[in-house]
């Protein structure tokens, strides 16, 4: 599955897009001024617990927050 495919599936499941996850991560203290300050395990646990995402989908959001594949799909 492509990165964009992951984001599309995540949006369908959660109703949230990249901008939403960036905002939520900032509110939770996982990012500061858009810079990732949390570890992958903390991010994936949050996404699995709160949004019931699988590991691959959670890692796609982690990559988004880290700036990898940061293709704006807002």
N, C-alpha and C positions, 0 to 999 in steps of 0.2 A: 504494500500500500504506500502511496506517495505521501509526503508530508502534508500536502494540501488535502489529500484524501482523509488522513487522520483528523485534520482540523474540521473538515466537513462532518465527519461522523461524530466528533465530539460536540459540535454545535447542534446536530440533530438530537443527540442524547440529552444534552444539558441545557440547550437554549442559549448557550454562551459562546462568544467568539473570542479571538485573541485579545482584544482590548479589555473585555470583561475579566479574563484571567490575569492580565497584567495589573488591573486595578485591584482585584481580590488579593493577589500575591503581595502587593504593596501594603494593603490594609492589614494583612496577616504578618507583616514584617519579614517576608521571604525576599523582598527586594527593597532597596532604598534608592530613591531617585532613579528608578528604572534599572539599577544594577543588582544582579542576583547576589544575595548574601547567605542563602541557605544551601544545604547539600541536596543532592538528587533524592536521597532517601526520604528526607523531610517533605519535599515537594510531592513525590509519588505517594507517600502515605496520606497526605492531605487530600489529594485528588481521588485516591481509591476510597478513602473513608467518606468524604463529603459528596462525591459525584459518582461513585461506583464505576470509575474508569478502570480499564485493564492496564497492565504494566506498560504496554507499548503506547497506548494513548496518553497515559500520564507522562511518559518520557517525551512525547511530542510536545506537551505543554512545557515541560522542563527545558527542552531545547529552545522553544519559543522565548521563554523567560531569560535564558542564558544568552540569547541573541543568535543562536545557530538557526539557520533557515528562517531568519526573521523577515520573511516575505509578508508585507502588510496585507492581511486578509481581513481587514476590519469590517 
